[in-house]
């Protein structure tokens, strides 16, 4: 898609911030500055937190747990709405029957990228769209590891 620049009068590419599927949307997934781990109390959530601590992730880690006040020395939040900031990326380490609600919650909070490591409902893509065009890695994803960022949000 092209448009006429009002500044130069010439034809140029669409501005970066207006690109519907532009790189800025993927940056949340592949260069996150903050990560919410929803279901921090689950074995998989605890494993993700262990991996990120071991890898030395420099960004903010925001555990979300309905049953814990803190985990790994970090304050845990009862839901996505309680987070002090909008996370760039969320790992949804919850059971399949809780996934839709977790996706809606992080989408409503403004998070635009999620990892779904487990099973998911068949209409996950539609739910992600309904939740605010959230980008989804998964379901049944191994996760993501970017050593240069100290990011290891994987099952391994």
N, C-alpha and C positions, 0 to 999 in steps of 0.2 A: 504494500500500500504506500502510495506517495502523496505528498501534499505540497502546496506552495508555501514556502517560508515567508512569513510576514516581515521578517527582518531583512533578508537578502532579496526577496522576490523570486528566488530561484526554486527549482524543484529539488527536494532532498528527502531523505528517509524520515519516517515518522519519529517524533521525539522518543527518546529512550523510555521515559516514564509512561508513555501512552501505548506502548506495545502490549497487546493483550496477553501474549505468551512470551514476553521478552525475557531477557537474561536476568532482569532484576527479580523476577518471580522465582527463578531457579537458584539465585544466590542464597535464598533462605535455606534451601536444601543442601547446597554444596559448599557454602561458606558461612555457616551460622555463627552468630555472635552470642546467642543464648539458646538453650535447649530445655524444654520442659519434658520430664519423664512422667507421663501419666500412668499411674499404677506402680508407683515407686515401691509399694509394699509387696508386690508380687515377686516370685523368684526371677522372672525375666527382667522386671524393672530394676531389682537389686543388682542383677548381672550387668545391665547397661551402665548403672551408676559405678560399679566396680571398674568396668572397662574404661569409662571416661576418666576416672580418677587415675588409673594406671597409665593411661596414654598422656595425661597432663593437659587436658582441654583447658584453654585459657579463658574461654567465655564463661558466661553465667550458666549455672546448672540450677534448674528450678524443679525440684521434686514435687509431684502432685500425688497426695495420698489421703484417702478418706479415713484411714485408721492410725496414721503416724503423725506426730508433731514435728519430727525431724528424722533425717536419715543421712548417714555419712557426714555428720557434723553440719549439715545444711538444714535450714528451716524448710519444712514441708508445708504445702498449701492444700486446703481441702478440695479445691476445684480450680479450674482454669480462670474463672472470673476473679479469684482472689490473688492471682499472680501480680507482683508489683510492676511488671512490664509485659509487653507482648513478646512471646518467644518467637524467634525466627523459625525454629523447628520443634516439632513435638514427636516424641516416640510414644505410641499408644500401646503400652504393655498391659492391656486389660483383656478380660475374657471376651469372647465373641459377642455374647449377649449385652455387654456394656460398651461395645465399640461405637455404635451409632451415637449414643449419648456423649461419649468422649469426643468424637469427631465434631459434633454440633457445638460442644462447649469450647474447644480450642478454636474452631472457626469463628464463633461469635466473639471470642476474645481478640481476634485479628490475626491469629497464626495462619500462615499461608502454605506451610509444608509439613507433612506428617509422614512418619514411617509406621507401617502396620506390619509387625512381625508375625502375627498369628493368622488364624483363619478370619474370614470376614464375610459379611452378607453378600449375596450376589449383586445387590444394587449399590455397592460401595462407591462406584464412580458417580452415580447420580447423587448419592448422599454428600459426596465431597463437593460437587457443584452446588448443591443446595446450601451447604455450610459456608459458602463464600468463595468458590473457586479455589479450594484448597488442593495443592498438588500432593499426590500420594505415591509413595514408594511402597509397593506391596499390593495385595496381601501376601502373606507367607514370605516376606522379605528377609534376607539375611541381615539387612541393615546397611550401614554405610561406615566406611573407615577412610579417613583422610589424614595420614600421618603428619603432614606438614602443619596441620591445624591442631594436632593432638586430639583428634576426634576419632573415637572408636565406639560407635553406637551399633555394635553387631551382636549377633547371637553367639559368635565364636569366642 
